[in-house]
Amino acid sequence: MFSNVELRHIRLCLVRQIAAGRAELLKLDEDSDEYMEKANDLMVLDSIIAKIDREQS
């Protein structure tokens, strides 16, 4: 589907997005809906990165 170069670029972008998202989480109230939504989004991004890693193996 994607070439290895494309997958590496996608993975890098996702890693950066996760880092930024984790920084945002620190600013949010842990009991808020926004926090839960952001945390769920980060879990999905982690899952996508895992799939990319399996694809590149």
PyMOL Python script that loads the backbone (N, CA, C, O; Angstrom):
from pymol import cmd

cmd.read_pdbstr("""\
ATOM      1  N   MET A   1       0.827  -1.177   0.000  1.00  0.00           N
ATOM      2  CA  MET A   1       0.000   0.000   0.000  1.00  0.00           C
ATOM      3  C   MET A   1       0.878   1.249   0.000  1.00  0.00           C
ATOM      4  O   MET A   1       0.805   2.053  -0.929  1.00  0.00           O
ATOM      5  N   PHE A   2       1.713   1.423   1.040  1.00  0.00           N
ATOM      6  CA  PHE A   2       2.655   2.537   1.095  1.00  0.00           C
ATOM      7  C   PHE A   2       4.070   1.986   0.969  1.00  0.00           C
ATOM      8  O   PHE A   2       4.345   0.853   1.365  1.00  0.00           O
ATOM      9  N   SER A   3       4.949   2.785   0.422  1.00  0.00           N
ATOM     10  CA  SER A   3       6.352   2.378   0.351  1.00  0.00           C
ATOM     11  C   SER A   3       6.984   2.530   1.736  1.00  0.00           C
ATOM     12  O   SER A   3       6.408   3.160   2.624  1.00  0.00           O
ATOM     13  N   ASN A   4       8.172   1.948   1.910  1.00  0.00           N
ATOM     14  CA  ASN A   4       8.861   2.057   3.197  1.00  0.00           C
ATOM     15  C   ASN A   4       9.202   3.507   3.530  1.00  0.00           C
ATOM     16  O   ASN A   4       9.139   3.909   4.691  1.00  0.00           O
ATOM     17  N   VAL A   5       9.558   4.279   2.532  1.00  0.00           N
ATOM     18  CA  VAL A   5       9.872   5.697   2.752  1.00  0.00           C
ATOM     19  C   VAL A   5       8.620   6.435   3.234  1.00  0.00           C
ATOM     20  O   VAL A   5       8.684   7.232   4.170  1.00  0.00           O
ATOM     21  N   GLU A   6       7.499   6.170   2.599  1.00  0.00           N
ATOM     22  CA  GLU A   6       6.243   6.812   3.004  1.00  0.00           C
ATOM     23  C   GLU A   6       5.861   6.397   4.425  1.00  0.00           C
ATOM     24  O   GLU A   6       5.421   7.228   5.220  1.00  0.00           O
ATOM     25  N   LEU A   7       6.026   5.129   4.740  1.00  0.00           N
ATOM     26  CA  LEU A   7       5.697   4.656   6.079  1.00  0.00           C
ATOM     27  C   LEU A   7       6.589   5.293   7.138  1.00  0.00           C
ATOM     28  O   LEU A   7       6.118   5.635   8.223  1.00  0.00           O
ATOM     29  N   ARG A   8       7.876   5.455   6.830  1.00  0.00           N
ATOM     30  CA  ARG A   8       8.780   6.110   7.781  1.00  0.00           C
ATOM     31  C   ARG A   8       8.354   7.552   8.026  1.00  0.00           C
ATOM     32  O   ARG A   8       8.392   8.036   9.157  1.00  0.00           O
ATOM     33  N   HIS A   9       7.952   8.229   6.966  1.00  0.00           N
ATOM     34  CA  HIS A   9       7.513   9.621   7.102  1.00  0.00           C
ATOM     35  C   HIS A   9       6.208   9.699   7.905  1.00  0.00           C
ATOM     36  O   HIS A   9       6.073  10.547   8.787  1.00  0.00           O
ATOM     37  N   ILE A  10       5.274   8.841   7.608  1.00  0.00           N
ATOM     38  CA  ILE A  10       4.006   8.807   8.341  1.00  0.00           C
ATOM     39  C   ILE A  10       4.268   8.537   9.816  1.00  0.00           C
ATOM     40  O   ILE A  10       3.691   9.188  10.686  1.00  0.00           O
ATOM     41  N   ARG A  11       5.154   7.560  10.096  1.00  0.00           N
ATOM     42  CA  ARG A  11       5.465   7.215  11.475  1.00  0.00           C
ATOM     43  C   ARG A  11       6.079   8.409  12.198  1.00  0.00           C
ATOM     44  O   ARG A  11       5.704   8.700  13.334  1.00  0.00           O
ATOM     45  N   LEU A  12       7.011   9.101  11.559  1.00  0.00           N
ATOM     46  CA  LEU A  12       7.648  10.264  12.161  1.00  0.00           C
ATOM     47  C   LEU A  12       6.617  11.346  12.485  1.00  0.00           C
ATOM     48  O   LEU A  12       6.655  11.940  13.562  1.00  0.00           O
ATOM     49  N   CYS A  13       5.716  11.594  11.573  1.00  0.00           N
ATOM     50  CA  CYS A  13       4.666  12.593  11.801  1.00  0.00           C
ATOM     51  C   CYS A  13       3.774  12.197  12.974  1.00  0.00           C
ATOM     52  O   CYS A  13       3.395  13.044  13.783  1.00  0.00           O
ATOM     53  N   LEU A  14       3.442  10.917  13.064  1.00  0.00           N
ATOM     54  CA  LEU A  14       2.601  10.442  14.161  1.00  0.00           C
ATOM     55  C   LEU A  14       3.321  10.546  15.500  1.00  0.00           C
ATOM     56  O   LEU A  14       2.713  10.915  16.505  1.00  0.00           O
ATOM     57  N   VAL A  15       4.602  10.227  15.520  1.00  0.00           N
ATOM     58  CA  VAL A  15       5.376  10.341  16.755  1.00  0.00           C
ATOM     59  C   VAL A  15       5.397  11.788  17.234  1.00  0.00           C
ATOM     60  O   VAL A  15       5.257  12.052  18.429  1.00  0.00           O
ATOM     61  N   ARG A  16       5.569  12.715  16.313  1.00  0.00           N
ATOM     62  CA  ARG A  16       5.551  14.139  16.670  1.00  0.00           C
ATOM     63  C   ARG A  16       4.176  14.559  17.186  1.00  0.00           C
ATOM     64  O   ARG A  16       4.067  15.323  18.145  1.00  0.00           O
ATOM     65  N   GLN A  17       3.141  14.054  16.544  1.00  0.00           N
ATOM     66  CA  GLN A  17       1.782  14.382  16.959  1.00  0.00           C
ATOM     67  C   GLN A  17       1.496  13.827  18.351  1.00  0.00           C
ATOM     68  O   GLN A  17       0.831  14.479  19.156  1.00  0.00           O
ATOM     69  N   ILE A  18       1.992  12.635  18.634  1.00  0.00           N
ATOM     70  CA  ILE A  18       1.809  12.040  19.967  1.00  0.00           C
ATOM     71  C   ILE A  18       2.534  12.879  21.016  1.00  0.00           C
ATOM     72  O   ILE A  18       1.989  13.137  22.089  1.00  0.00           O
ATOM     73  N   ALA A  19       3.743  13.301  20.716  1.00  0.00           N
ATOM     74  CA  ALA A  19       4.504  14.122  21.670  1.00  0.00           C
ATOM     75  C   ALA A  19       3.752  15.415  21.985  1.00  0.00           C
ATOM     76  O   ALA A  19       3.660  15.821  23.143  1.00  0.00           O
ATOM     77  N   ALA A  20       3.223  16.048  20.959  1.00  0.00           N
ATOM     78  CA  ALA A  20       2.464  17.284  21.166  1.00  0.00           C
ATOM     79  C   ALA A  20       1.184  17.006  21.948  1.00  0.00           C
ATOM     80  O   ALA A  20       0.801  17.787  22.818  1.00  0.00           O
ATOM     81  N   GLY A  21       0.530  15.897  21.638  1.00  0.00           N
ATOM     82  CA  GLY A  21      -0.703  15.533  22.338  1.00  0.00           C
ATOM     83  C   GLY A  21      -0.472  15.241  23.805  1.00  0.00           C
ATOM     84  O   GLY A  21      -1.292  15.600  24.651  1.00  0.00           O
ATOM     85  N   ARG A  22       0.639  14.592  24.112  1.00  0.00           N
ATOM     86  CA  ARG A  22       0.956  14.301  25.516  1.00  0.00           C
ATOM     87  C   ARG A  22       1.226  15.593  26.282  1.00  0.00           C
ATOM     88  O   ARG A  22       0.862  15.711  27.452  1.00  0.00           O
ATOM     89  N   ALA A  23       1.857  16.549  25.635  1.00  0.00           N
ATOM     90  CA  ALA A  23       2.090  17.845  26.274  1.00  0.00           C
ATOM     91  C   ALA A  23       0.762  18.543  26.558  1.00  0.00           C
ATOM     92  O   ALA A  23       0.599  19.180  27.599  1.00  0.00           O
ATOM     93  N   GLU A  24      -0.176  18.421  25.637  1.00  0.00           N
ATOM     94  CA  GLU A  24      -1.503  19.012  25.838  1.00  0.00           C
ATOM     95  C   GLU A  24      -2.232  18.337  26.984  1.00  0.00           C
ATOM     96  O   GLU A  24      -2.930  18.999  27.751  1.00  0.00           O
ATOM     97  N   LEU A  25      -2.076  17.023  27.108  1.00  0.00           N
ATOM     98  CA  LEU A  25      -2.746  16.293  28.184  1.00  0.00           C
ATOM     99  C   LEU A  25      -2.351  16.823  29.554  1.00  0.00           C
ATOM    100  O   LEU A  25      -3.174  16.870  30.469  1.00  0.00           O
ATOM    101  N   LEU A  26      -1.104  17.219  29.693  1.00  0.00           N
ATOM    102  CA  LEU A  26      -0.633  17.724  30.983  1.00  0.00           C
ATOM    103  C   LEU A  26      -1.367  18.995  31.403  1.00  0.00           C
ATOM    104  O   LEU A  26      -1.442  19.309  32.591  1.00  0.00           O
ATOM    105  N   LYS A  27      -1.899  19.713  30.442  1.00  0.00           N
ATOM    106  CA  LYS A  27      -2.585  20.976  30.717  1.00  0.00           C
ATOM    107  C   LYS A  27      -4.081  20.787  30.991  1.00  0.00           C
ATOM    108  O   LYS A  27      -4.753  21.715  31.441  1.00  0.00           O
ATOM    109  N   LEU A  28      -4.600  19.586  30.719  1.00  0.00           N
ATOM    110  CA  LEU A  28      -6.038  19.348  30.831  1.00  0.00           C
ATOM    111  C   LEU A  28      -6.397  18.694  32.160  1.00  0.00           C
ATOM    112  O   LEU A  28      -5.580  18.009  32.776  1.00  0.00           O
ATOM    113  N   ASP A  29      -7.619  18.916  32.582  1.00  0.00           N
ATOM    114  CA  ASP A  29      -8.152  18.258  33.769  1.00  0.00           C
ATOM    115  C   ASP A  29      -8.415  16.793  33.440  1.00  0.00           C
ATOM    116  O   ASP A  29      -9.099  16.488  32.463  1.00  0.00           O
ATOM    117  N   GLU A  30      -7.876  15.891  34.249  1.00  0.00           N
ATOM    118  CA  GLU A  30      -7.976  14.460  33.967  1.00  0.00           C
ATOM    119  C   GLU A  30      -9.421  13.954  33.950  1.00  0.00           C
ATOM    120  O   GLU A  30      -9.699  12.902  33.373  1.00  0.00           O
ATOM    121  N   ASP A  31     -10.324  14.676  34.562  1.00  0.00           N
ATOM    122  CA  ASP A  31     -11.730  14.257  34.610  1.00  0.00           C
ATOM    123  C   ASP A  31     -12.564  14.848  33.477  1.00  0.00           C
ATOM    124  O   ASP A  31     -13.761  14.577  33.387  1.00  0.00           O
ATOM    125  N   SER A  32     -11.955  15.638  32.625  1.00  0.00           N
ATOM    126  CA  SER A  32     -12.722  16.300  31.565  1.00  0.00           C
ATOM    127  C   SER A  32     -12.916  15.378  30.361  1.00  0.00           C
ATOM    128  O   SER A  32     -12.140  14.452  30.124  1.00  0.00           O
ATOM    129  N   ASP A  33     -13.963  15.661  29.623  1.00  0.00           N
ATOM    130  CA  ASP A  33     -14.223  14.924  28.392  1.00  0.00           C
ATOM    131  C   ASP A  33     -13.120  15.169  27.367  1.00  0.00           C
ATOM    132  O   ASP A  33     -12.752  14.264  26.618  1.00  0.00           O
ATOM    133  N   GLU A  34     -12.601  16.378  27.334  1.00  0.00           N
ATOM    134  CA  GLU A  34     -11.538  16.718  26.389  1.00  0.00           C
ATOM    135  C   GLU A  34     -10.289  15.877  26.661  1.00  0.00           C
ATOM    136  O   GLU A  34      -9.624  15.422  25.730  1.00  0.00           O
ATOM    137  N   TYR A  35      -9.977  15.674  27.935  1.00  0.00           N
ATOM    138  CA  TYR A  35      -8.827  14.847  28.303  1.00  0.00           C
ATOM    139  C   TYR A  35      -9.026  13.417  27.810  1.00  0.00           C
ATOM    140  O   TYR A  35      -8.123  12.824  27.222  1.00  0.00           O
ATOM    141  N   MET A  36     -10.200  12.876  28.052  1.00  0.00           N
ATOM    142  CA  MET A  36     -10.486  11.495  27.639  1.00  0.00           C
ATOM    143  C   MET A  36     -10.430  11.356  26.124  1.00  0.00           C
ATOM    144  O   MET A  36      -9.907  10.368  25.608  1.00  0.00           O
ATOM    145  N   GLU A  37     -10.959  12.328  25.420  1.00  0.00           N
ATOM    146  CA  GLU A  37     -10.935  12.292  23.954  1.00  0.00           C
ATOM    147  C   GLU A  37      -9.497  12.334  23.437  1.00  0.00           C
ATOM    148  O   GLU A  37      -9.134  11.577  22.536  1.00  0.00           O
ATOM    149  N   LYS A  38      -8.690  13.214  24.004  1.00  0.00           N
ATOM    150  CA  LYS A  38      -7.288  13.334  23.585  1.00  0.00           C
ATOM    151  C   LYS A  38      -6.519  12.051  23.913  1.00  0.00           C
ATOM    152  O   LYS A  38      -5.710  11.588  23.109  1.00  0.00           O
ATOM    153  N   ALA A  39      -6.772  11.477  25.092  1.00  0.00           N
ATOM    154  CA  ALA A  39      -6.096  10.237  25.484  1.00  0.00           C
ATOM    155  C   ALA A  39      -6.481   9.096  24.541  1.00  0.00           C
ATOM    156  O   ALA A  39      -5.629   8.292  24.161  1.00  0.00           O
ATOM    157  N   ASN A  40      -7.741   9.025  24.167  1.00  0.00           N
ATOM    158  CA  ASN A  40      -8.183   7.991  23.227  1.00  0.00           C
ATOM    159  C   ASN A  40      -7.545   8.191  21.854  1.00  0.00           C
ATOM    160  O   ASN A  40      -7.140   7.224  21.208  1.00  0.00           O
ATOM    161  N   ASP A  41      -7.457   9.430  21.414  1.00  0.00           N
ATOM    162  CA  ASP A  41      -6.799   9.718  20.127  1.00  0.00           C
ATOM    163  C   ASP A  41      -5.345   9.272  20.149  1.00  0.00           C
ATOM    164  O   ASP A  41      -4.850   8.717  19.167  1.00  0.00           O
ATOM    165  N   LEU A  42      -4.659   9.510  21.260  1.00  0.00           N
ATOM    166  CA  LEU A  42      -3.255   9.121  21.373  1.00  0.00           C
ATOM    167  C   LEU A  42      -3.103   7.598  21.349  1.00  0.00           C
ATOM    168  O   LEU A  42      -2.142   7.076  20.785  1.00  0.00           O
ATOM    169  N   MET A  43      -4.046   6.897  21.958  1.00  0.00           N
ATOM    170  CA  MET A  43      -3.994   5.428  21.914  1.00  0.00           C
ATOM    171  C   MET A  43      -4.163   4.924  20.485  1.00  0.00           C
ATOM    172  O   MET A  43      -3.508   3.962  20.085  1.00  0.00           O
ATOM    173  N   VAL A  44      -5.031   5.562  19.721  1.00  0.00           N
ATOM    174  CA  VAL A  44      -5.223   5.169  18.326  1.00  0.00           C
ATOM    175  C   VAL A  44      -3.952   5.429  17.528  1.00  0.00           C
ATOM    176  O   VAL A  44      -3.544   4.599  16.715  1.00  0.00           O
ATOM    177  N   LEU A  45      -3.329   6.572  17.756  1.00  0.00           N
ATOM    178  CA  LEU A  45      -2.086   6.882  17.055  1.00  0.00           C
ATOM    179  C   LEU A  45      -0.992   5.875  17.416  1.00  0.00           C
ATOM    180  O   LEU A  45      -0.227   5.453  16.550  1.00  0.00           O
ATOM    181  N   ASP A  46      -0.917   5.491  18.689  1.00  0.00           N
ATOM    182  CA  ASP A  46       0.040   4.457  19.102  1.00  0.00           C
ATOM    183  C   ASP A  46      -0.222   3.150  18.369  1.00  0.00           C
ATOM    184  O   ASP A  46       0.713   2.458  17.964  1.00  0.00           O
ATOM    185  N   SER A  47      -1.486   2.818  18.200  1.00  0.00           N
ATOM    186  CA  SER A  47      -1.866   1.597  17.494  1.00  0.00           C
ATOM    187  C   SER A  47      -1.441   1.655  16.024  1.00  0.00           C
ATOM    188  O   SER A  47      -0.963   0.666  15.470  1.00  0.00           O
ATOM    189  N   ILE A  48      -1.617   2.800  15.412  1.00  0.00           N
ATOM    190  CA  ILE A  48      -1.214   2.966  14.012  1.00  0.00           C
ATOM    191  C   ILE A  48       0.301   2.811  13.874  1.00  0.00           C
ATOM    192  O   ILE A  48       0.782   2.176  12.936  1.00  0.00           O
ATOM    193  N   ILE A  49       1.046   3.392  14.811  1.00  0.00           N
ATOM    194  CA  ILE A  49       2.499   3.260  14.782  1.00  0.00           C
ATOM    195  C   ILE A  49       2.899   1.795  14.925  1.00  0.00           C
ATOM    196  O   ILE A  49       3.817   1.337  14.244  1.00  0.00           O
ATOM    197  N   ALA A  50       2.232   1.067  15.789  1.00  0.00           N
ATOM    198  CA  ALA A  50       2.529  -0.359  15.947  1.00  0.00           C
ATOM    199  C   ALA A  50       2.279  -1.128  14.636  1.00  0.00           C
ATOM    200  O   ALA A  50       3.052  -2.016  14.277  1.00  0.00           O
ATOM    201  N   LYS A  51       1.212  -0.783  13.941  1.00  0.00           N
ATOM    202  CA  LYS A  51       0.921  -1.419  12.658  1.00  0.00           C
ATOM    203  C   LYS A  51       2.004  -1.096  11.631  1.00  0.00           C
ATOM    204  O   LYS A  51       2.417  -1.963  10.861  1.00  0.00           O
ATOM    205  N   ILE A  52       2.455   0.146  11.625  1.00  0.00           N
ATOM    206  CA  ILE A  52       3.530   0.527  10.700  1.00  0.00           C
ATOM    207  C   ILE A  52       4.791  -0.247  11.029  1.00  0.00           C
ATOM    208  O   ILE A  52       5.478  -0.728  10.128  1.00  0.00           O
ATOM    209  N   ASP A  53       5.104  -0.370  12.309  1.00  0.00           N
ATOM    210  CA  ASP A  53       6.300  -1.114  12.715  1.00  0.00           C
ATOM    211  C   ASP A  53       6.216  -2.569  12.277  1.00  0.00           C
ATOM    212  O   ASP A  53       7.214  -3.136  11.832  1.00  0.00           O
ATOM    213  N   ARG A  54       5.046  -3.179  12.395  1.00  0.00           N
ATOM    214  CA  ARG A  54       4.872  -4.561  11.949  1.00  0.00           C
ATOM    215  C   ARG A  54       5.017  -4.673  10.428  1.00  0.00           C
ATOM    216  O   ARG A  54       5.578  -5.643   9.918  1.00  0.00           O
ATOM    217  N   GLU A  55       4.511  -3.683   9.726  1.00  0.00           N
ATOM    218  CA  GLU A  55       4.579  -3.661   8.257  1.00  0.00           C
ATOM    219  C   GLU A  55       6.029  -3.561   7.783  1.00  0.00           C
ATOM    220  O   GLU A  55       6.402  -4.173   6.783  1.00  0.00           O
ATOM    221  N   GLN A  56       6.832  -2.798   8.494  1.00  0.00           N
ATOM    222  CA  GLN A  56       8.204  -2.591   8.085  1.00  0.00           C
ATOM    223  C   GLN A  56       9.138  -3.725   8.522  1.00  0.00           C
ATOM    224  O   GLN A  56      10.285  -3.782   8.080  1.00  0.00           O
ATOM    225  N   SER A  57       8.667  -4.605   9.367  1.00  0.00           N
ATOM    226  CA  SER A  57       9.516  -5.725   9.844  1.00  0.00           C
ATOM    227  C   SER A  57       9.673  -6.780   8.794  1.00  0.00           C
ATOM    228  O   SER A  57      10.348  -7.783   9.024  1.00  0.00           O
TER     229      SER A  57
END
""", "prot")
cmd.dss("prot")
cmd.show_as("cartoon", "prot")
cmd.util.cbc("prot")
cmd.orient("prot")
